[in-house]
Amino acid sequence: MSSNTQVTAFQDARITSYAEVAGLTLLLYDHFLMLDGEVKYIWPSRLSLVTFLYYVSKYSCFLYVLIICFRKSYPPRSALHIMSRGIPGTYLPTSILHTHCRGITILAGWTHIVGLSAAEGILATKAWAVWAESKKMRILIMIAFFVFLTASYPFLELFVESLRFDIEPSLLDDSNMKGCIAIAVDPRYNIIDWVILMVFDAFVTLLLVFRGLQAYGLGGNSELFRVIYRDGLIFYILATAVSLVTAVLMSSLSSGLVLLLLFPSRVLHVNLTSRIVLRTRQLIEQSVHRFDNCGQELPTCDTSLY
């Protein structure tokens, strides 16, 4: 590895670390900010589908942090100077370190997409809830979510397979340069994943908006409906912006910076979906059933999943 390449690798690794620290700071800040609501509305509740997705979405982020820490500190210095073929002072074969770095990255990638899928599942349950009276729409939502999952996971695998790492002993002798350093990757696969995510978000949001217009004309539990549709629209706008920025940057950044925005974008999705769940549960607790002049209950949404 040339000196210029070493400098570039050092700079890319440091910039990525800054972005990951920023993501962790945002995660912890929002966690403690919303902890009271979580203790009140999540912890004592039964284990419903949304509760399960909430836990997976949010706390997989903390697992991801542990994986990042391991990736940043790998390989340990003790592993660099081991006895190889009986010769003191030689290094672990680069092929072994490369395999381990790929393994760590695969684990991080799957943790990322499982947590992100859980967050998208929460958005899908919102559409499911407001289309409680339409079996066809519920089936359509289930099919769309299944297609989203089956389309996303193969591209994640292809993205990870395209990653190449360089473990240079002379570089790792520098105490500032530990960790797995990506030197080559095909970002197209991950960009496709973000595009799939944006398409799914657009589909679910369209269902929410269409149902919201119907509900507005019929009346109903206005506050709960308003929050569900408003939060869904806000989520779509912000999530799409995050996904779009991430996809554009991944297509233009160097290989060393390919993981730059993955964790911060994941944290933003977690924060948005966590607030949606907590806000919805707060309003369910406060909701009031309304009836028309004939004594018929006006349209509301199915809150059983929450």
ROZA-160701 format. One line per 4 residues: for each residue x, y, z of N, C-alpha, C, O. Coordinates in steps of 0.001 Angstrom, whole numbers, plus 500000, padded with zeros to 6 digits. Example, Ala and Ser with C-alpha at 12.3 -4.5 7.8 and 13.67 -1.06 7.14 Angstrom:
2
513190:494310:507800:512300:495500:507800:513200:496700:507800:514236:496681:508465  512850:497750:507080:513670:498940:507140:512900:500030:507870:513409:501138:508039
//
This chain:
306
500856:498807:500000:500000:500000:500000:500889:501239:500000:501732:501377:500886  500727:502140:499037:501551:503332:498939:501241:504301:500061:500221:504188:500740  502153:505266:500246:501954:506249:501319:500710:507091:501065:499979:507421:501999  500466:507442:499794:499262:508225:499476:497988:507441:499788:497011:507993:500294
498018:506157:499479:496861:505308:499774:496648:505195:501272:495512:505189:501745  497750:505104:502023:497648:505035:503477:497014:506298:504044:496164:506232:504932  497435:507450:503526:496878:508720:503995:495384:508790:503680:494584:509192:504525  495015:508397:502460:493597:508406:502079:492787:507461:502954:491688:507799:503393
493338:506266:503205:492643:505294:504054:492459:505839:505462:491405:505666:506074  493493:506498:505967:493417:507086:507304:492337:508172:507353:491546:508217:508296  492304:509035:506354:491315:510117:506317:489890:509569:506192:488983:510028:506885  489699:508592:505310:488364:508008:505132:487878:507328:506404:486717:507465:506791
488780:506593:507051:488405:505900:508288:488036:506896:509378:487092:506674:510136  488775:507981:509454:488490:508984:510491:487156:509685:510217:486372:509895:511142  486893:510047:508959:485621:510706:508618:484441:509780:508918:483428:510214:509466  484578:508507:508557:483515:507540:508848:483287:507408:510342:482148:507295:510794
484372:507422:511112:484247:507342:512573:483501:508547:513127:482677:508408:514031  483787:509728:512589:483076:510935:513034:481572:510797:512775:480752:511138:513628  481220:510293:511584:479803:510129:511242:479135:509117:512165:477987:509305:512567  479845:508051:512501:479280:507031:513387:479130:507547:514811:478163:507214:515496
480076:508354:515254:479951:508973:516581:478764:509935:516603:478026:509995:517587  478585:510683:515520:477433:511588:515433:476126:510801:515480:475172:511211:516141  476086:509668:514776:474900:508823:514808:474631:508270:516194:473482:508229:516634  475679:507844:516886:475526:507327:518250:475044:508413:519196:474200:508162:520057
475575:509618:519040:475141:510740:519883:473658:511023:519688:472923:511223:520655  473223:511039:518433:471807:511269:518133:470939:510144:518686:469850:510393:519202  471420:508907:518578:470673:507755:519091:470483:507851:520602:469375:507665:521105  471563:508142:521323:471478:508229:522783:470636:509420:523222:469851:509321:524165
470802:510545:522534:470028:511742:522888:468533:511477:522751:467755:511790:523653  468135:510899:521621:466711:510644:521403:466201:509538:522321:465046:509563:522746  467062:508569:522627:466658:507479:523524:466276:508018:524896:465219:507683:525429  467131:508847:525457:466846:509382:526792:465732:510427:526750:464999:510601:527723
465610:511121:525615:464543:512106:525472:463170:511434:525465:462211:511975:526015  463075:510268:524848:461800:509565:524715:461641:508419:525707:460678:507656:525621  462570:508289:526646:462546:507146:527559:461294:507121:528428:460744:506051:528688  460841:508285:528880:459627:508331:529709:458429:507752:528961:457655:506971:529514
458287:508146:527698:457187:507627:526897:457308:506132:526667:456306:505418:526677  458531:505652:526461:458737:504217:526261:458391:503426:527520:457755:502374:527448  458813:503941:528667:458503:503276:529939:456997:503221:530165:456479:502237:530695  456301:504270:529764:454858:504348:530009:454039:503546:529007:453077:502877:529385
454415:503608:527731:453555:503039:526691:454068:501726:526086:453296:501006:525452  455345:501404:526268:455905:500208:525641:456184:499106:526658:455724:497977:526490  456922:499421:527694:457365:498388:528631:456224:497614:529283:456300:496387:529353  455165:498278:529768:454110:497506:530440:453090:496871:529490:452201:496148:529941
453204:497126:528197:452192:496648:527250:452422:495180:526896:453509:494637:527095  451384:494563:526374:451505:493182:525906:452417:493152:524679:452620:494170:524017  452953:491988:524393:453881:491857:523274:453095:491716:521972:452893:490612:521468  452659:492849:521443:451953:492872:520161:452970:492916:519024:454177:492988:519257
452472:492871:517802:453357:492923:516642:454153:494220:516616:455362:494203:516381  453486:495345:516856:454173:496635:516821:455186:496751:517953:456265:497312:517761  454854:496229:519125:455807:496250:520237:457064:495474:519873:458180:495926:520130  456876:494308:519274:458015:493490:518853:458860:494227:517816:460086:494267:517924
458202:494811:516807:458929:495556:515778:459645:496760:516368:460741:497112:515933  459028:497386:517350:459640:498534:518021:460953:498126:518674:461973:498794:518502  460927:497030:519422:462140:496562:520097:463227:496192:519092:464391:496552:519268  462844:495473:518039:463824:495066:517031:464422:496278:516340:465639:496366:516171
463568:497212:515941:464026:498400:515231:464974:499238:516082:466041:499644:515621  464580:499492:517314:465357:500403:518148:466611:499760:518721:467700:500325:518628  466462:498592:519307:467586:498032:520054:468570:497271:519182:469664:496940:519638  468206:496985:517938:469205:496465:517009:470238:497537:516693:471359:497230:516289
469856:498793:516878:470804:499900:516687:471939:499822:517699:473099:500062:517363  471601:499487:518927:472627:499371:519962:473525:498162:519700:474724:498205:519976  472948:497090:519172:473765:495947:518764:474700:496346:517634:475854:495918:517595  474203:497161:516721:475021:497641:515608:476211:498451:516119:477303:498383:515556
475994:499215:517185:477081:500000:517783:478188:499076:518279:479368:499362:518076  477820:497974:518926:478818:497016:519409:479605:496422:518247:480818:496232:518341  478912:496133:517156:479593:495585:515982:480560:496609:515399:481668:496259:514990  480142:497875:515359:481017:498940:514866:482273:499029:515722:483382:499136:515199
482094:498984:517042:483241:499065:517954:484204:497909:517703:485421:498093:517702  483654:496725:517491:484506:495569:517219:485220:495730:515887:486398:495396:515763  484504:496245:514890:485110:496452:513579:486219:497495:513634:487232:497378:512943  486016:498521:514468:487006:499584:514576:488259:499135:515316:489341:499671:515077
488129:498159:516211:489269:497725:517017:489894:496441:516490:490822:495903:517094  489384:495948:515356:489870:494678:514818:490900:494929:513722:490723:495848:512922  491988:494128:513661:492309:493057:514588:493051:493588:515803:493693:494633:515702  492995:492914:516950:493741:493369:518120:495234:493295:517850:495694:492463:517068
495982:494166:518499:497424:494215:518259:498087:492875:518549:499066:492509:517898  497556:492143:519527:498149:490852:519858:498040:489861:518708:498816:488910:518615  497054:490101:517821:496856:489184:516699:497771:489500:515530:497924:488682:514623  498377:490672:515540:499205:491070:514409:500566:490384:514413:501082:490012:513359
501139:490218:515587:502466:489629:515693:502360:488257:516343:502700:488103:517516  501900:487274:515610:501764:485927:516152:502824:485034:515533:503494:485406:514569  502958:483865:516102:503892:482892:515557:503283:482279:514299:502252:481613:514384  503878:482483:513173:503394:481906:511921:504505:481051:511323:505559:481563:510945
504260:479747:511240:505247:478787:510751:506507:478827:511608:507616:478591:511129  506306:479130:512882:507427:479098:513809:508352:480287:513718:509406:480296:514354  507984:481302:512936:508852:482463:512762:508327:483605:513611:507231:484097:513340  509064:484055:514637:508576:485143:515485:508429:486432:514688:509191:486693:513758
507444:487228:515065:507300:488569:514510:506572:488629:513189:506439:489710:512616  506091:487495:512679:505348:487541:511426:503877:487818:511703:503424:487774:512847  503146:488103:510642:501768:488571:510781:500769:487482:510395:501093:486523:509696  499544:487670:510879:498455:486817:510418:498321:486948:508906:498479:488047:508374
498034:485864:508205:497830:485968:506754:496723:486965:506431:495683:486994:507088  496961:487767:505423:495983:488779:505032:494644:488150:504668:493592:488747:504902  494678:486941:504094:493437:486280:503695:492540:485998:504894:491317:486097:504796  493154:485644:506039:492372:485364:507244:491734:486648:507760:490549:486666:508093
492514:487715:507826:491984:488987:508304:490898:489507:507366:489896:490062:507817  491096:489328:506078:490081:489764:505104:488768:489015:505331:487688:489605:505291  488876:487712:505567:487675:486904:505811:486952:487367:507064:485725:487464:507076  487707:487653:508116:487095:488106:509364:486454:489482:509197:485377:489732:509740
487097:490366:508460:486519:491689:508221:485214:491573:507438:484247:492279:507722  485195:490685:506459:483960:490472:505707:482876:489907:506609:481709:490281:506497  483266:489000:507510:482292:488427:508433:481678:489481:509340:480471:489479:509581  482518:490381:509841:482025:491468:510692:481085:492370:509898:480042:492788:510399
481463:492663:508660:480645:493537:507821:479319:492876:507455:478289:493546:507399  479336:491574:507207:478088:490850:506926:477154:490933:508122:475960:491188:507968  477704:490717:509324:476890:490809:510540:476314:492210:510701:475142:492372:511041  477149:493228:510453:476676:494613:510553:475589:494890:509514:474594:495552:509808
475789:494380:508300:474811:494605:507238:473463:493979:507542:472421:494599:507326  473480:492755:508041:472218:492090:508365:471535:492739:509564:470309:492843:509604  472323:493174:510533:471737:493897:511668:471074:495179:511189:469993:495547:511651  471739:495854:510255:471210:497098:509698:469888:496863:508976:468912:497571:509227
469847:495891:508094:468649:495730:507260:467501:495081:508030:466338:495352:507730  467798:494226:509019:466726:493662:509846:466068:494766:510665:464843:494826:510771  466898:495644:511247:466341:496762:512005:465556:497716:511125:464504:498220:511518  466082:497960:509922:465388:498849:508987:464078:498225:508508:463079:498921:508329
464092:496919:508305:462861:496222:507905:461809:496300:509004:460618:496434:508723  462254:496216:510259:461318:496348:511381:460692:497738:511394:459498:497889:511652  461518:498762:511111:460990:500130:511055:459970:500270:509928:458937:500917:510098  460261:499665:508780:459307:499706:507674:458051:498902:508001:456952:499238:507560
458229:497842:508776:457075:497065:509208:456124:497886:510063:454907:497722:509982  456682:498771:510882:455848:499661:511699:455033:500589:510804:453850:500824:511049  455682:501117:509759:454951:501970:508816:453848:501176:508115:452750:501688:507897  454147:499924:507765:453148:499086:507093:451955:498807:508000:450821:498737:507527
452200:498647:509304:451083:498392:510227:450165:499601:510345:448981:499454:510649  450700:500791:510109:449843:501984:510109:448837:501896:508965:447647:502154:509142  449345:501524:507781:448442:501368:506635:447462:500222:506881:446285:500316:506535  447958:499145:507480:447101:498002:507812:445974:498434:508743:444825:498024:508572
446311:499271:509735:445328:499688:510739:444219:500542:510126:443047:500367:510458  444583:501458:509239:443565:502363:508699:442728:501716:507595:441661:502218:507241  443224:500586:507050:442443:499847:506059:441821:498610:506700:441759:497542:506091  441364:498773:507937:440843:497638:508705:439649:496973:508035:439429:495775:508211
438878:497737:507269:437636:497214:506700:437817:496621:505310:436860:496115:504723  439026:496677:504782:439260:496183:503422:440246:495015:503449:441445:495208:503650  439736:493823:503247:440586:492636:503227:441544:492669:502038:442697:492254:502156  441071:493160:500900:441912:493227:499709:443107:494148:499918:444223:493826:499510
442874:495293:500552:443968:496229:500789:444972:495653:501778:446175:495868:501635  444492:494930:502771:445399:494311:503728:446275:493257:503047:447469:493152:503328  445670:492487:502155:446448:491497:501406:447486:492194:500533:448621:491732:500423  447096:493305:499915:448015:494073:499078:449187:494603:499896:450326:494578:499431
448922:495079:501102:449981:495581:501984:450940:494454:502359:452155:494651:502372  450403:493281:502662:451238:492131:503006:452124:491728:501833:453306:491434:502013  451552:491715:500636:452325:491356:499445:453434:492373:499201:454567:491999:498898  453110:493661:499332:454104:494718:499111:455254:494597:500101:456415:494765:499727
454942:494309:501353:455996:494172:502363:456854:492942:502078:458073:492981:502248  456230:491866:501651:456976:490651:501307:457906:490911:500124:459057:490474:500128  457413:491616:499121:458246:491956:497961:459412:492842:498381:460535:492664:497908  459148:493798:499269:460206:494674:499779:461310:493855:500435:462492:494095:500184
460938:492893:501271:461927:492077:501972:462709:491199:501006:463939:491165:501049  462000:490490:500136:462663:489554:499228:463522:490270:498189:464470:489685:497665  463206:491516:497889:464017:492279:496931:465230:492905:497603:466279:493045:496974  465106:493280:498866:466182:493988:499562:467322:493064:499969:468490:493410:499794
466999:491902:500505:468026:491039:501081:469052:490527:500067:470243:490518:500381  468646:490101:498865:469661:489661:497900:470638:490766:497513:471828:490502:497341  470155:491991:497374:471056:493091:497010:472013:493425:498152:473148:493838:497914  471555:493245:499386:472469:493411:500520:473594:492387:500443:474760:492720:500651
473240:491143:500144:474241:490088:500035:475233:490398:498916:476438:490213:499089  474738:490866:497777:475621:491225:496663:476529:492392:497031:477699:492423:496650  475979:493352:497777:476775:494503:498209:477924:494060:499105:479063:494489:498919  477626:493206:500072:478663:492728:500991:479691:491891:500240:480888:491983:500512
479227:491073:499294:480146:490249:498514:481119:491103:497706:482243:490678:497438  480694:492298:497318:481553:493158:496498:482606:493899:497315:483540:494469:496750  482464:493895:498635:483419:494603:499488:484768:493896:499487:484840:492669:499557  485826:494678:499406:487182:494160:499517:487922:494979:500560:487806:496203:500609
488687:494279:501395:489398:494942:502476:490895:494762:502296:491360:493783:501714  491637:495738:502813:493091:495657:502794:493584:495717:504225:493319:496680:504945  494298:494688:504632:494905:494667:505960:496404:494754:505761:497050:493749:505466  496950:495908:505915:498365:496155:505688:499070:496219:507040:498819:497146:507810
499950:495256:507355:500599:495256:508664:501299:496561:509004:501202:497038:510135  502008:497151:508032:502706:498404:508318:501726:499517:508648:502029:500403:509448  500543:499472:508030:499525:500479:508305:498918:500261:509679:498687:501214:510423  498660:498994:510014:498044:498692:511292:499005:498846:512454:498573:498885:513606
500316:498937:512177:501265:499230:513245:501009:500604:513827:501335:500865:514985  500422:501490:513022:500049:502815:513500:498873:502670:514459:497831:502135:514079  499023:503134:515686:497976:502977:516701:496695:503695:516310:495627:503391:516841  496792:504652:515380:495605:505386:514946:494838:504660:513842:493741:505076:513470
495402:503597:513328:494807:502944:512159:494478:501488:512440:495070:500582:511852  493546:501273:513326:493010:499935:513529:491698:499821:512773:491068:500820:512424  491308:498596:512533:489993:498391:511952:490039:497863:510539:491101:497786:509921  488870:497499:510034:488719:496961:508688:488523:498113:507708:487594:498907:507854
489389:498199:506721:489383:499321:505789:488933:498835:504417:489604:498008:503799  487812:499341:503943:487293:498958:502629:488071:499680:501540:488224:500901:501585  488563:498927:500562:489309:499541:499463:488577:499406:498130:488934:500070:497157  487564:498558:498082:486799:498390:496842:485401:497899:497176:485214:497088:498082
484424:498398:496437:483039:497994:496650:482217:498435:495442:482541:499425:494785  481170:497705:495165:480230:498097:494118:479012:498721:494793:478164:497995:495311  478907:500055:494798:477823:500712:495535:476452:500561:494886:475438:500896:495498  476411:500061:493650:475127:499981:492946:474120:499113:493692:472926:499413:493711
474603:498047:494300:473687:497139:494993:473029:497818:496185:471836:497640:496431  473812:498597:496921:473238:499279:498077:472329:500422:497646:471327:500710:498302  472680:501069:496546:471821:502132:496009:470461:501554:495611:469422:502168:495854  470479:500373:495001:469218:499716:494636:468382:499441:495879:467160:499593:495854
469036:499035:496969:468320:498803:498227:467613:500060:498708:466464:500006:499148  468304:501193:498623:467695:502452:499064:466548:502859:498142:465551:503416:498601  466684:502585:496852:465596:502890:495914:464374:502024:496224:463244:502513:496215  464602:500744:496496:463496:499849:496876:462806:500372:498124:461580:500351:498226
463606:500841:499070:463053:501397:500311:462181:502613:500024:461099:502749:500595  462645:503496:499143:461872:504692:498807:460566:504337:498094:459534:504964:498331  460616:503334:497227:459403:502910:496516:458380:502350:497498:457190:502651:497399  458840:501537:498442:457919:500967:499430:457321:502063:500307:456122:502055:500585
458153:503003:500742:457645:504122:501546:456599:504921:500775:455577:505322:501331  456864:505147:499486:455913:505904:498667:454590:505156:498535:453520:505764:498588  454663:503840:498362:453447:503030:498230:452599:503095:499502:451395:503339:499437  453231:502876:500657:452487:502878:501923:451926:504265:502213:450795:504397:502680
452710:505289:501939:452238:506655:502188:451059:506994:501284:450125:507675:501709  451098:506523:500041:449971:506745:499129:448693:506115:499683:447616:506704:499596  448818:504922:500249:447660:504273:500865:447141:505082:502049:445931:505213:502236  448061:505624:502848:447658:506427:503999:446940:507702:503560:445912:508076:504126
447493:508360:502548:446896:509615:502080:445515:509357:501482:444566:510090:501761  445408:508322:500665:444121:508006:500041:443065:507683:501094:441929:508152:501017  443458:506874:502081:442521:506541:503146:442209:507766:504000:441096:507916:504503  443193:508632:504156:442978:509850:504935:441948:510758:504294:441131:511365:504988
441983:510856:502967:440995:511673:502261:439593:511091:502421:438618:511827:502569  439505:509758:502390:438209:509116:502615:437705:509385:504027:436539:509722:504231  438602:509231:504998:438210:509419:506397:437817:510861:506671:436920:511126:507471  438489:511789:506006:438169:513203:506208:436739:513499:505766:436042:514310:506377
436314:512833:504701:434954:513058:504221:433894:512400:505076:432748:512848:505112  434281:511321:505775:433311:510580:506578:433299:510983:508046:432351:510676:508768  434350:511672:508490:434470:511988:509917:435203:510865:510614:435937:510116:509970  435021:510728:511920:435668:509653:512661:436458:510194:513821:436299:511344:514231
437305:509351:514336:438153:509739:515454:439226:510676:514913:440343:510249:514623  438888:511930:514781:439676:512871:513991:441105:513031:514485:442035:513068:513680  441289:513125:515780:442636:513350:516300:443541:512162:516013:444674:512332:515564  443039:510954:516273:443844:509765:516009:444121:509613:514519:445248:509324:514117
443091:509808:513702:443286:509738:512261:444289:510787:511789:445175:510496:510984  444142:511996:512294:445008:513085:511857:446469:512789:512180:447354:513027:511358  446711:512275:513364:448088:511975:513756:448651:510831:512927:449805:510883:512500  447841:509793:512696:448315:508662:511900:448708:509114:510495:449774:508743:510004
447867:509905:509848:448164:510359:508488:449279:511401:508469:450158:511375:507608  449227:512314:509429:450263:513347:509475:451627:512733:509742:452602:513060:509065  451699:511842:510730:452973:511209:511042:453469:510362:509879:454665:510324:509592  452532:509676:509204:452924:508879:508053:453504:509731:506941:454484:509343:506307
452908:510886:506701:453396:511781:505657:454746:512385:506037:455647:512478:505204  454879:512794:507294:456154:513345:507761:457249:512293:507674:458366:512572:507239  456907:511066:508099:457883:509975:508018:458334:509782:506577:459526:509627:506311  457381:509791:505647:457726:509569:504244:458663:510658:503727:459659:510360:503067
458352:511894:504018:459171:513004:503524:460593:512919:504070:461564:513025:503321  460705:512726:505385:462028:512686:506013:462796:511427:505618:463984:511493:505302  462113:510277:505638:462786:509023:505295:463242:509025:503842:464325:508532:503526  462419:509578:502961:462798:509658:501550:463994:510580:501359:464891:510283:500570
464007:511691:502075:465142:512615:501993:466428:511934:502450:467470:512062:501807  466348:511210:503563:467521:510495:504082:467980:509432:503087:469172:509325:502798  467045:508652:502568:467387:507590:501618:467987:508162:500340:468945:507612:499796  467421:509267:499864:467903:509881:498627:469316:510422:498798:470175:510207:497943
469555:511122:499897:470895:511666:500166:471906:510532:500297:473008:510615:499754  471537:509474:501016:472435:508334:501194:472766:507683:499859:473926:507371:499591  471754:507477:499018:471972:506840:497718:472864:507689:496820:473759:507165:496157  472623:508991:496798:473424:509888:495956:474875:509913:496416:475791:509833:495597
475086:510025:497722:476453:510077:498242:477183:508757:498022:478376:508750:497716  476478:507646:498175:477130:506350:497968:477597:506183:496532:478582:505490:496274  476900:506808:495602:477279:506692:494195:478473:507570:493838:479083:507391:492784  478806:508513:494707:479867:509464:494378:481070:509394:495312:482144:509886:494964
480913:508794:496488:482009:508752:497449:482987:507629:497119:482658:506697:496384  484190:507733:497673:485199:506697:497480:484833:505444:498266:483949:505474:499123  485518:504343:497970:485221:503070:498632:485407:503151:500138:484675:502514:500896  486390:503938:500572:486645:504065:502000:485540:504768:502749:485443:504650:503970
484698:505505:502027:483607:506256:502665:482238:505642:502390:481212:506270:502650  482219:504427:501868:480954:503831:501454:480028:503566:502639:478809:503530:502475  480598:503379:503831:479784:503114:505020:479499:504379:505815:478998:504311:506938  479813:505525:505242:479745:506793:505967:478371:507073:506563:478266:507388:507748
477319:506962:505760:475987:507391:506191:475065:506246:506605:473911:506488:506957  475547:505016:506571:474667:503894:506885:474125:503974:508310:472922:503831:508528  475004:504202:509269:474541:504241:510659:473726:505494:510966:472662:505374:511573  474175:506703:510575:473334:507886:510830:471949:507784:510193:470959:508174:510813
471863:507268:508967:470549:507135:508324:469692:506109:509046:468478:506274:509161  470323:505060:509528:469595:504041:510307:469032:504647:511594:467895:504365:511972  469825:505474:512260:469386:506115:513507:468194:507032:513249:467253:507063:514042  468229:507775:512150:467114:508666:511827:465827:507877:511607:464757:508301:512045
465922:506737:510935:464737:505896:510748:464212:505393:512094:463003:505359:512323  465123:505008:512972:464717:504526:514301:464009:505616:515082:462952:505384:515670  464591:506802:515085:463993:507906:515842:462596:508251:515327:461682:508508:516111  462440:508254:514012:461136:508582:513428:460082:507536:513780:458984:507881:514214
460412:506263:513594:459429:505214:513865:459122:505091:515350:457986:504799:515724  460119:505311:516200:459878:505257:517648:458875:506318:518062:457975:506058:518861  459034:507496:517522:458100:508581:517852:456698:508288:517319:455708:508621:517970  456608:507672:516150:455301:507315:515598:454575:506349:516531:453393:506533:516822
455281:505321:516999:454663:504325:517876:454225:504953:519191:453105:504725:519649  455104:505743:519798:454780:506344:521093:453627:507334:520970:452741:507373:521824  453641:508131:519906:452571:509112:519708:451232:508413:519460:450201:508838:519981  451250:507350:518671:450019:506613:518387:449456:505987:519652:448249:506035:519891
450328:505399:520461:449851:504776:521703:449301:505816:522676:448339:505557:523399  449909:506967:522686:449402:508032:523551:447985:508415:523141:447121:508606:523996  447742:508528:521840:446418:508925:521361:445392:507803:521484:444209:508061:521703  445848:506553:521342:444925:505432:521554:444397:505459:522981:443218:505204:523229
445281:505768:523905:444880:505845:525312:443881:506966:525542:443019:506870:526415  443999:508043:524746:443129:509204:524929:441934:509207:523979:441079:510088:524067  441865:508229:523069:440861:508274:522005:439449:508154:522548:439201:507512:523569  438533:508791:521834:437116:508780:522192:436328:508308:520981:436534:508817:519879
435440:507355:521159:434616:506870:520052:433513:507880:519753:432922:508445:520673  433236:508106:518482:432226:509071:518063:431136:508373:517268:431394:507381:516586  429919:508889:517356:428771:508272:516710:428006:509331:515919:428039:510518:516240  427315:508865:514873:426505:509794:514091:425114:509924:514717:424847:509370:515784
424233:510663:514037:422899:510923:514591:422036:509668:514710:421064:509650:515464  422391:508621:513966:421627:507371:514022:422209:506382:515030:421738:505251:515149  423224:506817:515742:423827:505938:516737:424884:505005:516179:425344:504109:516887  425288:505195:514909:426308:504358:514310:427692:504939:514598:427919:506143:514477
428605:504054:514982:429957:504526:515275:430644:504950:513980:430614:504238:512977  431258:506116:514028:431946:506636:512852:433261:505897:512640:433780:505282:513571  433812:505951:511411:435012:505177:511090:436178:505519:512002:436419:506680:512333  436878:504499:512390:438113:504657:513155:439118:503673:512579:438891:503135:511495
440197:503427:513257:441192:502513:512724:441391:501343:513674:441069:501423:514860  441934:500238:513124:442170:499034:513917:443434:499235:514746:444533:499310:514198  443280:499321:516062:444435:499557:516940:444899:498281:517625:445723:498342:518538  444391:497125:517207:444737:495875:517886:446215:495532:517749:446796:494918:518645
446834:495928:516623:448246:495623:516421:449137:496432:517344:450280:496055:517600  448612:497551:517847:449414:498416:518686:449329:498018:520151:449954:498653:521000
//
